Amino acid sequence: MQRTRIKICGLTRAQDVAAAAGAGADALGFVFYPKSPRFVTAAQAASLVSGVPPFVSSVGLFVNASVAEVAAITHIVPLALLQFHGDETPQQCAALAAAANRPFMRVFRVRPDTRGADLLEYESEYRAASPLFSGLLLDTFVDAYGGAGKVFDWSIVPKEIAPRVVLSGGLSVQNATDAVVRVRPYAVDISSGVEQQKGIKDAHKIAAFVQAVRVADATSESENHHERST
């Protein structure tokens, strides 16, 4: 069965880390953007990451951070992956990742006029800029950076790129199954869709979201089996 990876982002409490890991999340996101309601300091993140079990990745989200800031945080927090969510150029992302010696994921904020070709070109630029580039995370464009809880048009995601992107932007328990069935991304990323309030997660919503993604995975396997048998 194809297993879509799941990232729960914007964690600020130890009990939410435990709930996400316990529900089967593959990655946990920690926000180092001071203007975010989900912001955590390096010391807070280090404490939270200390409770992450083996084989669950810790991801650090940065917005227009300096090389010194990223290097300082990764010196304290054992992050497996960096996520750049601001206006960083391919060259800036390459320098940031190299300073921290970590692979990175680049966020593409999808606008109403974005085309599939734009995603392919964007991915190509970042892949050429650094061997540490690991892939794109597709989010919805809004004036602010991060978690606005809005969905973009999933149909623009080209089939050739879908198996290696992370799908985000307005995902919820209600639409997760449909999103995964339609896009077939490598992974999904959710923050506000599993919260009681900003920065405070809901363990029941996290578990329900994971289950909704697994339903989509099972649907994919059933469809593939039917195609093979016919």
C-alpha positions as CSV (number, residue, x, y, z in Angstrom):
1,M,0.0,0.0,0.0
2,Q,1.3,3.4,-0.9
3,R,1.8,5.3,2.4
4,T,1.5,9.1,2.2
5,R,3.9,10.7,4.7
6,I,2.3,13.1,7.3
7,K,3.8,16.2,8.9
8,I,2.1,17.9,11.8
9,C,3.4,21.5,12.0
10,G,3.4,24.3,14.5
11,L,3.9,22.3,17.6
12,T,4.4,24.2,20.9
13,R,3.6,21.7,23.6
14,A,5.1,18.4,24.8
15,Q,1.7,16.7,24.9
16,D,1.0,17.7,21.2
17,V,4.4,16.2,20.2
18,A,3.4,13.0,21.9
19,A,-0.1,13.0,20.4
20,A,1.3,13.6,16.9
21,A,4.0,10.9,17.2
22,G,1.5,8.5,18.8
23,A,-1.0,9.0,16.0
24,G,1.6,8.0,13.4
25,A,3.0,11.3,12.1
26,D,6.2,10.9,10.2
27,A,7.5,14.5,10.8
28,L,6.9,17.2,13.3
29,G,7.3,20.9,12.5
30,F,8.6,23.7,14.8
31,V,8.2,27.3,13.8
32,F,11.2,29.7,14.3
33,Y,9.4,32.8,12.9
34,P,8.9,35.3,15.7
35,K,5.7,36.8,14.2
36,S,3.9,33.5,14.1
37,P,1.5,32.5,17.0
38,R,3.2,29.1,16.8
39,F,6.7,30.5,17.4
40,V,9.0,28.6,19.6
41,T,12.5,29.6,20.8
42,A,15.5,27.3,20.2
43,A,15.5,26.3,23.8
44,Q,11.8,25.4,23.8
45,A,12.2,23.5,20.5
46,A,15.2,21.6,21.9
47,S,13.1,20.5,24.9
48,L,10.2,19.5,22.6
49,V,12.5,17.6,20.2
50,S,14.0,15.6,23.1
51,G,10.6,13.9,23.3
52,V,10.4,12.9,19.7
53,P,10.8,9.1,19.2
54,P,13.2,7.4,16.7
55,F,12.3,7.6,13.0
56,V,10.1,10.6,13.4
57,S,11.8,13.7,11.8
58,S,12.0,17.1,13.3
59,V,11.6,20.0,10.8
60,G,12.4,23.7,11.4
61,L,10.4,26.3,9.7
62,F,12.2,29.6,8.9
63,V,11.0,32.8,7.2
64,N,13.7,35.1,5.8
65,A,16.2,34.1,8.5
66,S,19.9,34.9,8.3
67,V,22.6,32.3,8.0
68,A,23.7,33.1,11.6
69,E,20.2,32.6,12.9
70,V,19.7,29.2,11.2
71,A,23.2,28.0,12.2
72,A,22.6,29.1,15.8
73,I,19.3,27.3,16.0
74,T,20.5,24.1,14.4
75,H,23.4,24.0,16.8
76,I,20.9,23.8,19.7
77,V,18.0,21.9,18.1
78,P,18.7,18.5,16.4
79,L,16.6,19.2,13.3
80,A,16.6,16.7,10.4
81,L,15.2,19.1,7.8
82,L,14.9,22.8,7.2
83,Q,11.8,24.4,5.7
84,F,12.1,27.9,4.1
85,H,8.8,29.7,3.9
86,G,9.8,33.3,3.1
87,D,11.2,35.1,0.1
88,E,14.5,33.2,0.0
89,T,16.2,32.8,-3.4
90,P,17.7,29.5,-4.6
91,Q,21.1,30.8,-3.7
92,Q,20.0,32.0,-0.3
93,C,18.4,28.7,0.5
94,A,21.6,26.9,-0.6
95,A,23.7,29.1,1.7
96,L,21.4,28.6,4.7
97,A,21.3,24.8,4.2
98,A,25.1,24.6,3.7
99,A,25.7,26.7,6.9
100,A,23.5,24.3,8.9
101,N,24.6,21.2,7.0
102,R,21.0,20.1,6.7
103,P,18.7,19.2,3.7
104,F,16.0,21.7,3.0
105,M,12.4,21.9,1.7
106,R,11.3,25.0,-0.2
107,V,7.7,26.3,0.2
108,F,6.0,27.4,-3.0
109,R,3.0,29.7,-2.3
110,V,0.5,28.9,-5.0
111,R,-1.4,31.9,-6.4
112,P,-4.6,31.9,-8.4
113,D,-2.7,32.4,-11.6
114,T,0.0,29.7,-10.9
115,R,0.5,27.1,-13.6
116,G,1.8,23.6,-13.4
117,A,4.8,24.7,-15.5
118,D,5.7,27.2,-12.8
119,L,6.0,24.5,-10.2
120,L,8.3,22.4,-12.5
121,E,10.5,25.4,-13.2
122,Y,10.7,26.4,-9.6
123,E,11.6,22.9,-8.5
124,S,14.3,22.8,-11.2
125,E,15.9,26.1,-10.1
126,Y,16.2,25.0,-6.5
127,R,17.4,21.5,-7.4
128,A,20.2,23.1,-9.5
129,A,21.1,25.5,-6.7
130,S,21.9,22.9,-4.0
131,P,22.4,19.2,-3.5
132,L,20.7,19.7,-0.2
133,F,17.4,20.5,-1.8
134,S,14.9,17.8,-0.9
135,G,11.6,19.0,-2.5
136,L,8.8,21.5,-2.7
137,L,6.0,22.1,-0.2
138,L,2.9,23.6,-1.9
139,D,1.0,26.1,0.2
140,T,-1.7,28.7,-0.6
141,F,-0.5,32.3,-1.2
142,V,-1.7,34.8,1.4
143,D,-0.3,38.2,2.4
144,A,1.1,36.7,5.6
145,Y,3.6,33.9,5.8
146,G,2.3,30.4,6.8
147,G,-0.9,28.7,8.1
148,A,-3.8,30.7,6.7
149,G,-6.0,27.6,6.4
150,K,-6.9,28.2,2.7
151,V,-7.0,25.6,-0.1
152,F,-5.6,26.2,-3.6
153,D,-6.6,24.5,-6.8
154,W,-5.1,21.1,-6.5
155,S,-5.7,20.4,-10.3
156,I,-2.7,22.5,-11.2
157,V,-0.2,20.1,-9.7
158,P,1.4,18.2,-12.6
159,K,1.3,14.4,-12.3
160,E,5.0,14.2,-12.9
161,I,5.8,16.3,-9.8
162,A,3.0,15.1,-7.5
163,P,4.8,12.0,-6.2
164,R,7.6,14.1,-4.7
165,V,5.8,17.2,-3.3
166,V,4.4,17.9,0.1
167,L,0.8,19.1,-0.1
168,S,-0.3,21.8,2.3
169,G,-2.7,24.7,2.5
170,G,-6.1,24.4,4.1
171,L,-6.0,20.7,4.7
172,S,-8.4,19.3,7.3
173,V,-9.9,16.1,8.6
174,Q,-12.8,16.8,6.2
175,N,-10.8,17.2,3.0
176,A,-7.7,15.1,3.6
177,T,-8.9,11.9,1.9
178,D,-10.1,13.8,-1.2
179,A,-6.8,15.8,-1.4
180,V,-4.6,12.7,-1.3
181,V,-6.8,10.7,-3.7
182,R,-6.8,13.6,-6.2
183,V,-3.2,14.7,-6.0
184,R,-1.3,11.6,-4.8
185,P,1.5,13.7,-3.1
186,Y,4.5,12.2,-1.4
187,A,3.4,13.8,1.9
188,V,0.9,16.2,3.4
189,D,1.5,19.0,6.0
190,I,-1.1,20.3,8.3
191,S,-1.1,22.9,11.1
192,S,-4.3,25.0,11.7
193,G,-6.5,22.1,10.6
194,V,-5.7,20.1,13.7
195,E,-5.8,22.9,16.3
196,Q,-8.1,23.9,19.2
197,Q,-6.6,27.4,18.9
198,K,-3.5,28.8,17.3
199,G,-0.5,26.9,18.6
200,I,-2.6,24.4,20.6
201,K,-3.2,21.1,18.9
202,D,-6.2,18.8,19.3
203,A,-5.2,15.2,19.8
204,H,-8.5,13.8,18.4
205,K,-8.2,16.0,15.3
206,I,-4.6,14.8,14.7
207,A,-5.7,11.1,15.0
208,A,-8.7,11.7,12.7
209,F,-6.5,13.5,10.1
210,V,-4.0,10.6,10.1
211,Q,-6.9,8.2,9.6
212,A,-8.3,10.2,6.8
213,V,-5.0,10.1,4.9
214,R,-4.8,6.3,5.5
215,V,-8.3,5.9,4.0
216,A,-7.0,7.7,0.9
217,D,-3.9,5.4,0.8
218,A,-6.2,2.3,1.0
219,T,-8.4,3.7,-1.8
220,S,-5.3,4.1,-4.0
221,E,-4.3,0.5,-3.3
222,S,-7.8,-0.8,-4.1
223,E,-7.9,1.1,-7.4
224,N,-4.4,-0.2,-8.4
225,H,-5.4,-3.7,-7.5
226,H,-8.6,-3.4,-9.6
227,E,-6.6,-2.0,-12.6
228,R,-4.1,-4.9,-12.4
229,S,-6.9,-7.5,-12.2
230,T,-8.7,-6.1,-15.2
